[in-house]
Amino acid sequence: MTATDRQHRGPLKRDAAPRPLAGLRVLDLSRILSGPFCTMLLADMGAEVIKVERPGQGDVARGMGPRAGGDAAYFMSVNRGKQSVTIDLAKPEGQRLARELARRSDALVENFLPGAAARMGLDYASLRDVSPRLVYCSISGFGQDGPYAKLPALDVIVQAMGGIMSVTGEPGGPPIRPGASLGDSVAGTFAALAIVSALWERERSGVGRHVDVSMLDCQVTMMENAFARYFASGQVPGPLGSRHPAAAPFQASATADGHIAVAMLTDEREPWERFCRAIGRPELADDERFHDNMARVRNYEALRPVLEEGMRHKTTKAWTDELTALGIPCGPVNNIAQVADDAQVRHREMVREVAHPKLGTWRVANTPFRFDGVGAGPRGGSPALGEHTDEVLRAVLGLSVEEIKALRKGGVI
């Protein structure tokens, strides 16, 4: 890396306001998505995140396209604001360095297959005695115990096994994976919450904890009322397209030039009357089949063609303006480019710019947290592979220039 590149990438932005997790150090041994998503959230809230990567290759996500300015967009999307240190964890000396970094950290995040960390002497049991205050978070497909614990799992596997693919898509269609990596990102979000909870508990007990986060467990938790409906009725939920199983109309409908989502969750007569007049079918307000919300749900197949026909005659914007004025919740079905340019999204600064050595700036999706009086959000772009190795080994472990040279010569870093 050139001096110019280093100047563009870092140091991390100094905050005008303190951040909630300022002063915490997190050792990140994870890769690809679930762990890095977790540590990105922690970094956005002020934690110092030291990301350990393999020398020469780094996180697998560095090789996943498309690329922008020579860097993988996939990697950049979840690794902003971190420090990259290259250490070969297959070597005993590399393992020793990682243990020393863990001893000087508040939290550690790993998403190895269960058992892999123990073989390197980097599991919680191995670190607990040397660092009793360490909060150690393991993210895995199925958790640290149970019949599936040793099986590998990626996002689509846990989405399939957790049920969300069975209720996504159109009725009668094949299982559909949602268009975002919800298996990974949801697990990363729950892991960040669990780590912060364990850190708070540590303030009372004085000791750290092992946090065991299963991606499959997280999928079960997020399935909201699908399990409740099954337990209450005995009927297995299936895909409903964009509509809701307990509200109507509550769906996306085609317009003259796109789609709009309309959501009515009420038994009040007046909003329903206003909607019926808007779609040119005022007589539906007096139709007993549709007199309240659950009646509309029961008779949805009779209501569906009426909705589809009524919504096709105006543009998405015309419907959005009209229904909003009538007090009926609605919104356009935006593509990603439209979301990035949406007035509310721009007002809330949900797309932010971070520095990039070749592009100048790179746009990222912001963290949704807002705190009164303290900051949150991206503090810098993603690090180059091994960008901070020397800096971290000197500042955190106190190694000399000669010791670092020897480690590099031995292929440890």
C-alpha positions in Angstrom: 0.0 0.0 0.0 1.2 3.4 -0.9 1.4 6.3 1.5 -1.4 8.0 -0.5 -3.6 5.0 -0.2 -3.1 4.9 3.6 -3.9 8.6 3.8 -7.2 8.0 1.9 -8.3 5.0 3.9 -7.5 6.1 7.5 -7.1 7.0 10.2 -10.6 6.5 11.4 -12.7 9.6 11.6 -12.7 11.5 14.9 -16.1 12.0 16.3 -17.5 15.3 17.2 -19.7 13.5 19.7 -18.8 10.4 21.7 -20.2 7.1 20.5 -22.0 4.6 22.8 -19.3 1.9 22.5 -16.3 4.2 22.5 -13.5 2.6 24.5 -14.5 -1.0 23.8 -12.1 -3.2 21.8 -13.5 -6.1 19.7 -11.4 -8.9 18.2 -13.0 -10.1 15.0 -12.0 -13.5 13.9 -15.0 -13.9 11.6 -15.4 -13.9 7.9 -17.9 -13.5 5.0 -21.1 -12.1 6.5 -22.8 -13.0 9.8 -19.8 -12.1 12.0 -18.6 -9.1 10.0 -22.1 -7.8 9.9 -22.2 -8.0 13.8 -18.8 -6.3 14.2 -19.7 -3.6 11.6 -22.7 -2.6 13.9 -20.3 -2.5 16.9 -17.8 -0.4 14.9 -20.5 2.0 13.8 -21.4 2.5 17.5 -17.8 3.4 18.4 -16.1 0.1 19.2 -12.5 -0.4 18.0 -12.7 -3.6 15.9 -9.5 -5.5 15.0 -10.3 -7.8 12.1 -7.9 -10.8 11.8 -7.4 -12.1 8.3 -5.3 -14.7 6.6 -2.1 -13.4 5.1 -2.2 -13.1 1.3 -5.8 -14.0 0.9 -7.8 -12.4 3.7 -11.5 -12.8 4.2 -13.2 -14.9 1.5 -15.5 -11.9 0.9 -12.6 -10.0 -0.6 -12.8 -12.2 -3.6 -16.6 -11.9 -4.1 -17.6 -9.4 -6.9 -18.6 -7.1 -8.3 -15.6 -4.9 -7.7 -15.4 -1.1 -7.4 -12.0 0.6 -7.5 -10.3 -2.8 -7.3 -12.1 -3.8 -4.0 -15.0 -6.3 -3.6 -18.2 -4.5 -3.0 -19.4 -7.4 -0.9 -16.5 -7.0 1.5 -16.8 -3.2 1.6 -20.5 -3.5 2.5 -19.9 -5.0 6.0 -16.3 -4.2 7.0 -16.2 -0.4 7.2 -14.4 1.3 10.1 -12.3 -1.8 11.1 -8.6 -2.4 11.3 -7.2 -5.3 9.3 -4.4 -7.4 10.8 -3.1 -10.4 8.9 -2.2 -13.4 11.1 -1.8 -17.0 10.1 -3.9 -18.8 12.7 -2.7 -22.2 11.5 0.8 -21.4 13.0 1.4 -21.7 16.7 2.9 -18.3 16.9 -0.1 -16.8 15.1 -2.4 -18.4 17.6 -0.3 -16.9 20.4 -0.6 -13.5 18.9 -4.4 -13.9 18.6 -4.6 -15.0 22.3 -2.6 -11.9 23.3 -5.0 -9.7 21.3 -8.0 -11.5 22.9 -6.5 -10.9 26.4 -6.5 -7.2 25.6 -10.0 -7.1 24.2 -13.4 -6.7 25.7 -15.2 -9.0 23.2 -14.3 -11.6 20.6 -16.5 -12.7 17.6 -15.9 -15.8 15.7 -18.0 -17.9 13.2 -15.8 -20.9 12.7 -17.4 -24.4 12.5 -17.9 -25.6 16.1 -14.7 -27.2 17.3 -12.3 -25.3 15.0 -11.5 -22.6 17.5 -10.6 -25.2 20.1 -8.1 -26.8 17.8 -6.3 -23.5 17.6 -6.5 -22.8 21.3 -8.8 -19.9 20.6 -12.1 -21.2 22.1 -13.8 -19.7 25.1 -12.6 -22.4 27.5 -9.0 -21.7 26.4 -9.3 -18.0 26.8 -11.4 -17.7 29.9 -8.6 -18.2 32.4 -6.3 -15.7 30.8 -9.0 -13.2 30.1 -11.9 -13.7 32.5 -13.7 -10.5 31.5 -13.8 -11.4 27.8 -17.2 -11.6 26.2 -16.8 -14.3 23.6 -19.4 -14.6 20.8 -19.7 -17.7 18.6 -21.9 -17.5 15.6 -22.6 -20.7 13.7 -25.2 -22.3 11.6 -26.8 -24.4 14.2 -25.2 -23.5 17.6 -22.5 -25.1 19.6 -24.6 -28.2 20.5 -27.3 -30.4 19.1 -27.5 -33.0 16.3 -26.6 -30.4 13.6 -23.9 -28.6 15.5 -21.0 -29.8 13.4 -22.7 -29.3 10.0 -21.7 -26.3 7.9 -24.4 -23.9 7.0 -24.6 -20.8 4.8 -27.4 -18.2 4.5 -29.6 -20.1 2.1 -29.4 -23.3 4.2 -30.7 -21.7 7.4 -33.3 -19.7 5.5 -34.5 -23.0 4.0 -34.5 -24.9 7.3 -35.9 -22.0 9.3 -39.1 -21.8 7.3 -38.9 -18.4 5.8 -38.5 -19.8 2.2 -41.7 -21.8 2.7 -43.8 -18.7 3.3 -42.1 -16.5 0.7 -43.3 -16.3 -2.9 -46.6 -16.7 -4.7 -49.2 -19.4 -3.7 -48.4 -22.7 -5.5 -44.9 -21.5 -6.5 -41.5 -22.9 -5.6 -39.7 -21.9 -2.4 -38.2 -18.5 -2.7 -35.1 -17.1 -0.9 -35.8 -13.4 0.1 -33.6 -11.0 -1.9 -31.4 -10.2 1.2 -29.1 -12.5 3.2 -31.5 -12.6 6.2 -29.9 -15.7 7.6 -26.6 -13.9 8.0 -27.6 -10.4 8.8 -30.3 -11.3 11.3 -27.9 -13.5 13.1 -25.3 -10.7 13.1 -27.8 -8.3 14.5 -28.9 -10.6 17.3 -25.2 -11.3 18.1 -24.5 -7.6 18.4 -27.4 -7.2 20.8 -26.2 -10.3 22.8 -22.7 -8.9 23.1 -23.9 -5.6 24.3 -26.1 -7.4 26.8 -23.2 -9.5 28.1 -21.0 -6.5 28.4 -23.6 -4.8 30.5 -24.0 -7.9 32.7 -20.2 -7.9 33.1 -20.5 -4.5 34.8 -22.3 -6.3 37.6 -20.6 -9.7 37.7 -17.1 -8.6 36.7 -16.8 -11.6 34.4 -17.4 -12.2 30.7 -19.7 -14.8 29.1 -19.8 -17.2 26.2 -22.5 -16.1 23.8 -23.8 -18.9 21.5 -25.7 -17.6 18.5 -27.3 -20.0 16.1 -28.3 -18.7 12.7 -31.2 -21.3 12.6 -32.3 -20.2 16.1 -32.4 -16.6 14.8 -34.6 -17.6 11.9 -37.1 -19.3 14.2 -37.2 -16.2 16.4 -37.8 -13.8 13.5 -40.7 -15.8 12.1 -43.1 -13.7 14.2 -46.7 -14.9 13.8 -46.1 -17.9 11.5 -45.5 -20.2 14.4 -48.3 -18.5 16.4 -50.7 -19.2 13.6 -49.6 -22.8 13.3 -49.8 -23.4 17.0 -53.3 -21.8 17.2 -54.9 -23.4 14.1 -52.8 -26.5 13.3 -52.6 -25.2 9.7 -49.2 -25.0 8.1 -48.6 -21.5 6.7 -47.7 -21.2 3.1 -46.7 -18.5 0.7 -49.1 -15.6 0.2 -47.2 -13.4 -2.2 -47.0 -9.9 -0.7 -50.3 -10.1 1.3 -50.8 -10.5 5.0 -52.5 -13.6 6.5 -54.6 -11.5 8.9 -55.3 -8.2 7.1 -56.8 -7.1 3.8 -56.0 -5.1 1.7 -52.4 -5.5 2.9 -50.3 -6.2 -0.2 -48.5 -4.9 -3.3 -50.7 -4.3 -6.3 -49.8 -3.5 -9.9 -50.5 0.1 -11.1 -50.4 1.7 -14.5 -46.6 2.0 -14.3 -45.3 -0.1 -11.4 -46.5 -1.4 -8.0 -47.8 0.1 -4.8 -48.2 -1.4 -1.3 -51.4 -0.6 0.5 -51.9 -1.6 4.2 -55.2 -1.5 6.0 -55.3 -3.0 9.4 -58.5 -1.7 10.8 -62.2 -2.6 11.3 -63.3 1.0 11.1 -65.8 1.6 8.3 -64.7 5.1 7.2 -61.2 4.2 5.9 -62.7 1.3 4.0 -65.3 3.5 2.5 -62.7 6.0 1.4 -60.6 3.3 -0.2 -63.6 1.8 -2.0 -64.5 5.3 -3.5 -60.9 5.8 -4.5 -60.8 2.6 -6.6 -64.2 3.4 -8.1 -66.1 0.7 -6.3 -68.1 2.6 -3.6 -70.7 -0.3 -3.4 -68.1 -2.6 -1.8 -68.4 -0.6 1.4 -71.9 -2.1 1.9 -70.9 -5.6 0.8 -71.2 -8.0 3.8 -68.3 -10.1 2.5 -66.0 -7.1 3.2 -67.6 -5.3 6.1 -64.6 -5.7 8.4 -60.9 -6.7 8.3 -61.4 -10.4 9.0 -64.3 -10.7 6.6 -62.1 -9.3 3.9 -59.4 -11.8 4.8 -61.9 -14.7 4.7 -63.2 -13.5 1.3 -59.9 -12.4 -0.1 -60.3 -14.5 -3.3 -63.4 -12.5 -4.1 -61.7 -9.2 -3.2 -58.4 -9.8 -5.0 -59.6 -9.3 -8.6 -61.5 -6.2 -7.6 -58.3 -4.7 -6.1 -56.2 -5.7 -9.0 -58.6 -4.1 -11.5 -59.1 -1.0 -9.5 -55.4 -0.2 -9.0 -54.3 -0.6 -12.6 -55.9 2.6 -13.8 -53.5 5.1 -12.2 -49.8 5.5 -11.8 -47.9 4.6 -8.7 -47.3 8.3 -7.9 -50.9 9.2 -8.5 -52.1 6.4 -6.1 -49.5 7.3 -3.5 -50.6 11.0 -3.5 -54.3 10.2 -3.5 -54.3 7.5 -0.9 -51.9 9.4 1.4 -54.2 12.4 1.3 -57.1 10.0 2.3 -55.1 8.8 5.3 -54.6 5.3 3.9 -51.1 3.8 4.6 -49.4 3.1 1.3 -46.0 3.4 -0.4 -44.4 2.7 -3.8 -42.6 -0.6 -4.4 -39.1 0.9 -5.0 -36.2 -0.7 -6.7 -32.8 -0.3 -5.0 -31.8 2.8 -7.1 -35.1 4.5 -6.1 -34.5 3.6 -2.4 -31.1 5.2 -2.5 -32.6 8.4 -3.9 -35.7 8.5 -1.8 -36.4 11.8 0.0 -36.9 10.2 3.4 -33.8 8.0 3.0 -31.7 11.0 2.1 -33.1 13.1 4.9 -32.2 10.3 7.4 -28.8 10.0 5.8 -29.3 6.3 5.4 -26.8 6.3 2.5 -23.4 7.7 3.6 -20.1 8.3 1.9 -16.9 6.9 3.2 -13.3 7.4 1.8 -11.9 5.1 -0.8 -8.3 5.4 -2.1 -9.2 5.0 -5.8 -12.8 6.1 -6.0 -12.4 9.0 -3.7 -15.6 8.1 -1.9 -17.8 5.0 -1.7 -21.5 5.0 -0.7 -22.7 2.6 2.0 -25.9 1.9 3.7 -25.9 3.6 7.1 -26.6 2.1 10.5 -30.2 2.8 11.5 -29.4 3.7 15.2 -29.9 7.3 16.2 -28.9 8.5 19.7 -29.6 11.8 21.3 -26.2 13.5 22.1 -23.9 10.6 20.9 -22.9 9.5 17.4 -23.3 6.4 15.4 -22.6 5.3 11.8 -19.7 4.8 9.4 -16.4 6.3 10.5 -14.3 5.1 7.5 -14.2 2.7 4.6 -13.2 -0.9 4.7 -9.5 -1.6 5.3 -6.9 -2.9 2.9 -5.7 -6.4 3.7 -3.2 -6.2 6.5 -3.3 -2.4 6.5 -3.1 -2.1 10.3 -0.9 -5.1 11.1 2.2 -3.2 12.2 0.2 -0.5 13.9 -1.9 -2.9 16.0 1.0 -5.2 17.0 3.0 -2.2 18.1 0.2 -0.3 19.9 -1.8 -3.1 21.4 0.9 -5.8 22.0 3.9 -3.6 22.3 6.0 -5.5 19.8 9.1 -3.9 18.5 10.0 -3.2 14.8 12.5 -6.1 14.9 9.9 -8.5 16.4 7.4 -7.6 13.7 10.0 -8.1 11.0 10.8 -11.5 12.4 7.1 -12.5 12.4 6.7 -11.4 8.8 9.8 -13.2 7.8 8.4 -16.4 9.4 5.1 -16.0 7.5 3.2 -15.5 10.7 1.9 -12.1 9.7 
